[in-house]
C-alpha cells in the first residue's frame, strides 16, 4: 500500500510496512491519507458520471487537499472544463 521506497527521515528502505525499520518513523497516517485521496477521486468520478458536478468538485477538492495526485488533478481540470449545465436548466431550481 505504501509506495514510499525510502524513509524521508533516514533514507532507509521501507518495503511494504508503514514503519521505518531503522528509525521507527510511522507513516501509517500518510498511507491512510493517500488511500483516502484515491477513494475520493473514485467518488468524484462516480458523482461526475451521475452529472452531479458539485459533488464531484467537492470530492476532488477534498482529494487534492490530502494529496496532489496526477489523476485527481486531471479530473479537476476536466470538471472545470465541463462545469456547465447540459440541459440549460441550471438556475433557480432549489425546490425538492
Ligand atoms: Zn527512517
Boltz pocket constraint, residues with backbone or C-beta under 6 A from the ligand:
constraints:
  - pocket:
      binder: B
      contacts: [[A, 7], [A, 8], [A, 9], [A, 10], [A, 11], [A, 12], [A, 20], [A, 21], [A, 22], [A, 23], [A, 24], [A, 25]]
      max_distance: 6.0
